[in-house]
Amino acid sequence: MQQYNCVGCHEIEKRGGYIRKYYQENPTLAPPVLNGEGEKVQSNWFFSFLKAPVPIRPWLEIRMPTFGFSDEHANQLVSFFNGLAKVEIPYAYFDDKKIPPDYIDAAKQLVSKDYFNCFSCHQQGDKKPEGPVDGWAPDLTLAPLYRVDGSKNLEESILPDWPGYDGEKPVRIGNAAALHSQHDIYGEMVLALTPIFLDERMSAERSPAALKLIERLARKAVSLAGVPDAGIWEFRTDWKPQTFSSLMCWAAADRMERIATRHAPALVTEFHAAANRIREEVLAHSPLSEQCRRDHEDAEHLLQLQRLGARLRRRSLPAGT
């Protein structure tokens, strides 16, 4: 801490934070006070942040430098703050995958305008809260992608003067995929979780929470069937309904119907109807239709048929397709 002069910016153990004197009129724009930091954050997050700081309050003009801490030094700092916390167990790992769905639903209510209205102060990605900046609180949105420097600004642009490998322009920086929607993911997740309820070898993993999770994922997939997205190929052109995305949405409804047949009979009618509707839409409007097959046959469609099998096309596509 002395080597990197941490107390020059941060108040630690009620000492330091010398730069804060320049923010007396608006101390919320100064580097944060780190008294009790060991109790406030989880150790694995703290370690990662020290290794590659990311903007938590994006509107600040002052930034935490990337010091290039070794793993040993980062761990020493984490241990230091945990020791100052003066609690028996300053950090305990919590597996967020095991959070019960009703806890998540309750949390959504608590952050809503009807309760604590958290986003009246906290920034949410690019959505900024109302009111003056000095009243804003840290960004609570997790980005799917980060730059190598840890920042979330992934706006894509072209370097016109760079020839690229073997002169094959364009050379791009950033990553437009950070803003892409790919609706197949919900079906992918349902397919991955389905064996829990259809394969007896995985029966030990069954729980009401797991069933509810699959049900919610399937409903989300059904709602997105036929909705334009970037698709698995991440097209840079205008989004349109993608066959693979719609197939994955059908797969989610179909697998949820199978699961419901065994474990939640009251849901069978709903997901049977949804699967049939999506199936007919896919067969009528996608490259799997007879007319489109004559004009379009690429790796994506072959992959779809191979992956999902003949169930989708068993009564509609000609033999040998």
N, C-alpha and C positions, 0 to 999 in steps of 0.2 A: 504494500500500500504506500510505503514511503517512496519506493522506486518510481512508481507511476503517479505519485502525488494525487491519490484519490480524494483526499480531503480538500484539495484545492477547489473542487467543484461540489463535492457532496459533504453533507454533515453526517458524521459517523461517531457514535458514542458521545453525542452532544458537542463534538469538536469539529472544526473545519467549516467547509462550505463557504470559503472566502469569496468566491465569485458571486455569491448571492447578494452581496452588498450593492451590486449594480442593478439588482432587480427589486429594490425595496418598494417601488411603486406598484409592482405587479409580481410578487414572488412566485405565482403559479407558472411563470415562464422560465423560472430558474431550474437548474438540475435538481432532481428529487432528493429529499432527505432520506438517508438510508438507516436511520435509527430503527432497530427492530426488524431489519429486512429478512433475517433468518426465519421469522415467524410468518412473514407476509407472502413469501413465494416458495414454490417447490424447488428442491435442489436441482433436479434435472433440467428444469427450465432456466434456472439461474446460471448453471454451468454453460448451457448452450448460448445464453445471452452474452455472457462474458467472452465466449469464444468468437461470436459473430453478432454484435449488437444490431437490433432492428428498431426502427422508429416506433415507439409506443404512443408518443404524443406527436403526430406528424406535423403539427402546426408550429412546433418550436423551431427557433432559428439556430439554437445551440445543439450540438450533437455529441453523443458518446463516441469517442474514437474507437477504432478497432485496433487494439494493442497487439494482437497476435499472441495471446497468452498460450503457453504450453498447457497440456492437460494437467500437468502437475501443479502449475501455478493457479489455474482456474479452480481446481479442486481445493487448493489451500485457501483461496478466498471464500469459496462456498462454506468450507469447514469453519472458517473464522466467524462468518456471520451466523452460522448455526450455533456455534459456541456462545456467542453473545446473546442468543435468544433465551438462554437459561431455562429451557424446558427439557423434560426428560427425554422426549423424542422430538427433536426439532423438525424432522421430516419423515413422513410415511408415504410410501407410494400408493396412489389410488388409481386403480384400473378403470378408466372412464368407459371402457366397453361393458362394464358390469353395472353401470348406472341403470336402475329400473326405469322403464318408460314413464311410469307415473311421476317419478321425480323430475324427469325432463319436462313433462307437461306442466308440473307445478312451477318449475323454474321459468318457463315461458310466461306463465301468468304473472309471476312476481316482477319480471322485467317490463311487463306491458304497461301501457298508460293507465290501466285500472288500478295498478298497485304502486310500484316504486318509480315507474317511468324512467328507467335507467338511461335510455337513449336521448333523454332531454339534456343530458350532460355528456355522455360517452359518444365519441365518434364511432361510426359503424362503417368501416371501409371508406368509400368515397363520400358517404352520406354524413354530412357534418351536422352537429346539433345547432339549435337556435341559440341566440344570445351572443354576448361578447366572448372573445377567445379566452379571456382569463377565467371563464367559468367552465371551460370544456374539460373533459376527463379522458383518460387513455382509450385508445381504439380497442374495442373488444372483438373485432373481426379477425379471424385467422385466414391468412391467404393460402390458396392451394399451391402457389409457386412463389419463390423468392429469387432475387438476383444473387450472384455470387458474393456481393458485398452485404447481403442480408436485408436490403431494402425491398419494398413491395412494388416499386414503380417498374412495371414490365411493359409499358407502352412500346409497341413495336415501330421501328423506323428503319429506313434503308440508308446505307452509306454509299452514295452514288459514285464516289471516287475510288472505291475499293473494287478491284477486279474479281476477287473471289478465287477459289481453287480453279486453276486451269482456265481462268478467264470467264467462268460461268457465273455471271451476275444473276440476281442481286445478292448483296451481302446485307443481312438484317441483324439488328441488335434488338434486345427485348424479346418478348415472347407473347404473341397474340393469343396463344392457347390459354393464357391465364384468364381470359375473358370469355372463353368458349363454354357453351353448354353442350353436354353430350348425354343425351337422355337414356342411352343404353345402360348406363351405370346401375340404374335401379333394378333392371332385369338381371344384370350380372350378379348383383348382390343377392337377389332372391334365389337364383340358380345355385350360388355358393352355399346358401343356408338351407336349402330344401332337404338335403340328405339327413339333417337332424331329425326331421319328422317322417321321412320315408325310408330310411335305412336303419334297421334295428341295431346295427353295430354302433350307431351314434345316439342311441336313445337316452344315454346318461346326460346328454347335453340339453335335453328338452326341458322347457319351463314355460309358464304362461308369458313371461316377459319376452322370450325368444319368439313365441308364436305371434305375440302382438307386434313385435318388430317386423317380422316378415309380412304380416297383414298391412302394416302402414307402408312399407316399401312397395308392396304390390299395388296398393291404391294410388300411390304416387306415380308409379309406372303407367297405370291405366289412364290417369289424367293427362299424361304427356304423349300418349300414342298419337302419331301423326303431326305433332307440333314441330315446327322447323327447329333444327339445331345444326351444330357444326359437323356432327357425325364423327365416326372413328378416324376418318382421314383428315379431319380438321381443315375443311375447305376454307380458303381465304375469300371466296366469293360470297354472295348473299346466301344465308342459311335457307334450307328447304327441308321438308320432311324426308328423313333418311330411312331407307329400308331396314338397315341393320338396327337402328334405334327402335323402330316400330316392332321389329321382330323380338327384340329383347323385352319390350313392353308386353307383347303377347305372351312371351315365355313366363313373365312374372305372374300374369293372370292365370295362365294354364297351370303353373306349378302351385299357385295358391289354391286353385280349385282342387287339385289332387290332395294337398295337405288338408284342406277343409273337409274333404270326403272322409278322412280318417279321424280328424281331431277337432273340427269345428263345423258340424253339419249346417248350422244356421247361415254360414257364409257361402255355401256351395252355389246357390242360385245366382248370387251377385257376381261371383268371379267366373262362373260358367258363361253367363251372358256377356261379360266383358271380354273374355277370351274369344268367343265366337265373333263378336263385333270387330275386334281388332284383326282377327284372322281374315274376315271377309274384306276388310279395308286393305290389308296388305296384298291379298291375292288380286284385288281389283285394280289397284293403283300403283303397285310397285313393279320393278323389273322381274318379279316372279310371275307376272301375268303372261299369258301366251304371246300376246302382241309384243310386249316389251322384251321377252326372252329372245325374240328373233333379232332384236336390235342391240340389246345390252346384255353382256355376260362377262362379268369381271370377277376378280378374286373375292370381292366382298360378298357377292351373292352365292358363290360356291361355298365360301366359308359358312354362310348362314345355314345353307341346306345341310352341310356336313355336320355342323354343330348341333342343330336342333332336331335333326332326324326327319323322318317322313311324316310325323304327326300333323304338322301344319298343312301339308299338301296332299294328304292321303286320298282325299276324294275329289280334288280339284285339278291337280296337275297330271298331264299325260304320263303314261308309263314310260320309264326310261329317262325322265327328266332329271 
